[in-house]
Amino acid sequence: MKPHQIFPARRTVAALSTLALAAVLAACASSAGIQSQSTVLEPQAVGLAQPAGSGAATAELVPADWWRGWGDVSLTQVIDQALQAQPSLKVAQARLRRAQAATAGEEANDGLKINGSADATRQHFSANSIYPAPLGGSTRTLANAQIAGSWEFDFFGLHRSAIEAAVGSERAAAADLQAARNVLASNVAQTYVQLGRLLAQREVAQQALTQREQMLGLIRQRVDAGLDTRVELKQGEGALPDARVQIEQLDEQIVATRHALAALAALPPASYDQLKPDLQALRTLVLPEVLPADLLGRRPDITAARWRMEAATKGVDVSKAQFYPNVSLTAFVGLSSIGLDRLVDSGSQHYGIGPAIHLPIFDAGRLRAQLRTRTADLDAAVESYNGAVLEAVRETADQLNARQSLERQREQQAQARSAAEAAYDIATQRYRAGLSGYLTVLSAETSLFSQRRQTVDLQARALSTQVALVRALGGGFAPDTPASH
């Protein structure tokens, strides 16, 4: 076979574009009147200044491994284990792989397709049918071998838009993976802080029990000396079970929190039975005091929403392209014979080439309904993005405010605790000297341990707020170059 025999009309492809345009003019199916109704919120509309230098690199606010800044080896080990083994993160990874495969599939649709086929059939031909002798009335073998190729011309951007939509979904899945990583690390850190808080509260409760045991010894001495009555004795004895109940309640919560931490790390429940976080040993993270202008670019959930919006936009373009002609070119070459022994003879050759144009003229509104669906999907994606933007700004502003408020609360509470410590010491000394009753000591003790517990709670809240602010700032996320596809 010669090339000019396989492709006899070399000007066919050049004429296809003109033919397609003429067919468009005669088309009855139209996308007119269907368009998106939603608009994207601008950063200024939610209180964010426009960052200087569009597309310029910004300084790092939070490192990707921000938890290492606390300087706690145990916390680092727990988070690293969770990021490696947590099933919820593996689900996000699987979704990313699926999106990558979908992108590869769309790219494959926009290329040359070549298929090969071969078959052989043993057939008896009727002597009374259309086949004359010697074929009629005989049993022969029909053999075919063929290679066929096809190419679809993307004159109207159908495949290009489909690829771009798939790429948008892939990048959204990649951002979702980073968002899941951010959430997981934050949850582990919050649970770690909660465990440290409970352990510190248990220490306060144990101190209370020890002090009450010492006070009960003093009361007994005073009762024996006739300085106190059995009323004070019973009050002192009744304070011990209450302290032990508090310790037991805290022990229950400590075990449950350790189990929760193990579950986040995808380990057996007893894996962290000996873990004892020390909140006072954690260093303070260096974080911004105001809303960063480029907050939206630092949040993986916002980035994912933006890419979903982009994918939905390209989905609309795909639907619009389906109103235009589908132009393709198909060619085939092969061998066909009656009898396997003649299959490779030169006379068994067959080949052909031909263009095809498919144009929707009347489809009972199917394409318009599909376009309305894609347009509604785009509106939903835009509003989801807007909602995510509003929530991101509110969440970050709340955490910044909470952080500043907690600093002021801790300053005032430190003064209140110092006064409670002094009042308890004075009350104890006056009781020993017989200048006041035991009720005064009980009142001072109640105030003291309340302040000690509040100290622990405020310290834990300050650390938890750091974690929440890190999460609100994106957890160290920085959009990379587009994922390979």
C-alpha positions, 0 to 999 in steps of 0.5 A: 500500500502507498500513502496516497492510497490510504489517504486519498483526499489530503484536503479533507481535513482542511475542509472540515473546519469550513463544513463545521462552521456552516453546520453551526449556522443551521443548528437549532439547539442553542445555549442562549439565555443560560448563565451563572447568577453568583459572583465571587466575594472580593477580599476587600469586602470581608475586611482583607486588604489587597496584598501588594504585588499580585502573585508575589511570594509572601513571608511565611507566617506559620511553618508546615511543621509548626508543632515542632516550635513547641519544643516537645519531642513527645508531641512531635512523635504523636503528630508524626505518627498520626500523619503517617497512619491516620485513616482519615488522611489516607482517605484524602490521599486516595481521593487525590489519586482518583482525581489524578487518574481522572485528569489522565483519563481526560487527557487521553480522550484528547489524543489519537486512538488506535485499536487493533482487532483480529477474528476468525469464524468457521461458517457454512454458507447456504446453497440457496441464499445469495452466495453462488457456488462454489461458496454457496453450500460450502464450509469456509473460514472467514478471517479478518485483521485490522488496525483502526485509528481515529482523531477528534478535532477539538475545534470548540474546546470541548476536550480542552475544557474537560481537561481543565475541569479535571485539573481543577478537581485534582488541585482541589483534591490536593488542597483538601489533602493539606486541609485534612493534614492541618485538621489532623495535626490541630486535633492531635495538638488540642488533645495533647493540650487537653491531656496536659490540662487534666494532668495539671488539674489532677496535681492541683487536686492531689495538692488539695487532698494533701493539704486537707489531710494535714489540716485534719491532723491539726484539727484532731490535735485541737479537738484533743486539746479542747480547742475545737469541737467535733463539728470542726472534726467532721468538717475536716473529715468530710473534705477528704472524700470530696478531694478523692472524688475529684481525683477519680473523676480526673483519672477517668478523663485522663484515660479517655483522653489518652485513648482519644490520642491513641485513636488519632495516631491509629494506635491501640488504646493503651499506647499512651498510658505513660504519656504525661505532657507538661504544659509549662514546658511548651514554648510559645509559638510566634504568630501574627497579631492581626489578620494577614492580607493574604489569608485566603491564599494561605488556607487550604480549604479556601484554595480547594473551594477556589479550584472547585469553582474553577472546575465548575466553570470549565464544566459549564464550558464543556456543556456549551461546547456540546452545542457545537459540531463534533468533528472526527476523522477515522481511518482503517487498514487491514486484511480480510479473506475467506480462508486463513491461507489467503489472509496475507495475500496482497489481494486481501488488503482493505482500507478506508478513511472518512470524516464524521460530523455530529451536530445536535439539532433537536434533542428535546432540551437535553443539552439545555437542561445539562447546561442549566445543571452545570451552571447551577453547579457553578453557582453552588461552587461560587457560594460555597467559596464565598461561605468558606471565605466568610468563615475563614475571616471570622474564625481567624478574627475570633482566634486573634481576639481570644488570644489577646483576651487570654493574655489580659485574663492571665495577667489579672488571674495571676494577681488573684491567685497571689492574693488567694495564696496569701489569704490562705496562709493568713487564715491557716496561721490564725486558725493555728493561733486560735484567732479564727474558726475552721470555716475561715480556713475552708473559705480561703482554701476553696478560693485558693484551689479555684484560682489554681485550677483557673491558672491551669485552665487559662494556660491550657486555653492559651495553648489551645488558642495558639493551635486554633489560630495556627489552623485558622491561618492555614497550618503552614499551607502554601500553594505549590506549583500545579500538580503534575498530570 
